[in-house]
């Protein structure tokens, strides 16, 4: 990497990457079609903060020096907190969906994971990445959950439901883990039939793991339903997260939308 022009180095690689993945959109892709950048550092890491301009004729690049622990929200950057730190920087510099933050460790190459993170951010900005929401439930409650899935699809989401997303022959644990990796939220439908055991226990563990990894970009949404005097019991590991007891299915849907880490799309003519 050229130390004096890390932004050009990154954008060059990003352009080649996007031309392979999205050749039709490459010419209008965020940052590739024009950017400004601010270059900072943090304890051995280069932090490149890109702002999309859509103007390839002029690039403005400024240094912002060594970033503080208070801004970063941690005393180091590593694989376990990188997405949380990225989110802190995005918030501090008031970045928009077509902007982005890239980390490069000193004397290291641009990592594949950084390209993937930047690509996913921009796919979301361009409406090219369906928003997956993992729907966790007991089989007994599948008729209820199917109704939520149908409504979420109408709203433009891509809900993950085991019967639709795991073809015959898929290993259950592997299929469920992939569902969580691809999702921006997990919704737990806690009914009197919901028990913290077997695959449900795994799904609770996976949700917490995704929350730690993705930070503000992943939501754990727990909805508690009752059946007469009986009421669902929230698993102990989810007690650290807020849960809601909706009085109706409509109220439950509102709680899901409100808790998601993303904005519902603009209302527009079909």
Residue, then its C-alpha position, 0 to 999 in steps of 0.5 A: x500500500x502507498x502510505x501517502x495515498x491510501x485512499x487511492x489504493x483502497x478505491x483502486x481495489x474497491x473499483x476492481x471488486x465492484x466491477x466483478x460483483x456489480x458491473x452494471x452499477x460500477x460507474x455510479x457506485x458510491x465512492x468509485x464515482x467520486x469521493x473526498x476523504x479524511x485520513x486518521x490513525x489509531x494505535x497502529x491502524x490507518x482509519x480512512x473516512x470516505x465521503x461520497x461526492x459523485x464527482x470524479x473530477x476533484x478529490x479532497x483529502x485531509x488528515x485528522x491525526x490520531x483519533x482518541x480513545x473517547x471517539x473510538x470507544x475502545x483502547x484498541x481495534x480488533x476483530x471482535x470490536x471492529x464493527x462497533x468502532x466503525x459505527x462510532x466513527x460513522x456517527x461522530x463524523x455524521x456519515x451517510x449510507x453512501x460514505x464509508x470507513x475503512x481500517x488498515x492495520x499498519x504494514x498490512x494489506x487491505x483485508x477482504x473483510x473490509x471490502x466486504x463490509x464496504x460493499x454491503x454498506x453500499x449495497x444497502x444504500x442502493x437497494x441491492x441487498x435485501x434486509x434479512x430478519x431472522x424469525x426465531x420460534x417454536x414449530x407450534x407457532x409457525x402459523x403466527x410467524x408466517x403472518x409476520x413473514x408475509x407482512x415483512x416481505x410486503x414492506x421490502x424485507x427478506x425474513x429468514x424462516x427455516x422452512x423457506x431458507x434451508x433446502x432439504x439436506x442442509x445441516x441444521x446448525x450450519x443453516x441457522x448460523x448462516x441465517x444469522x450471519x446474513x441478518x440485521x436482526x433476530x426476532x424471538x417470538x416468545x409464546x408459552x410454547x417457546x422453550x430455551x432448549x435445543x435449537x432455540x438455545x443455539x439461536x439465542x447464543x447466535x443472536x448474542x454473538x451477532x450483537x457483539x460482532x455487529x454492534x448497532x447494526x444488529x438488533x435483538x427483538x424479543x416479543x412476549x405473547x400470552x395465551x389466556x393466563x399463560x405467558x411466554x418466558x424470556x430466556x435468561x440470556x435475553x434478559x439483558x435486552x429490552x423485550x416487549x409484550x404487545x397487546x396485538x399482532x399489529x403492535x408486535x409488528x410496530x415494535x419490530x419496525x421500531x427496533x430494527x437498526x435500519x430505516x424502512x424505505x421511502x414511500x414512492x409510486x410503484 
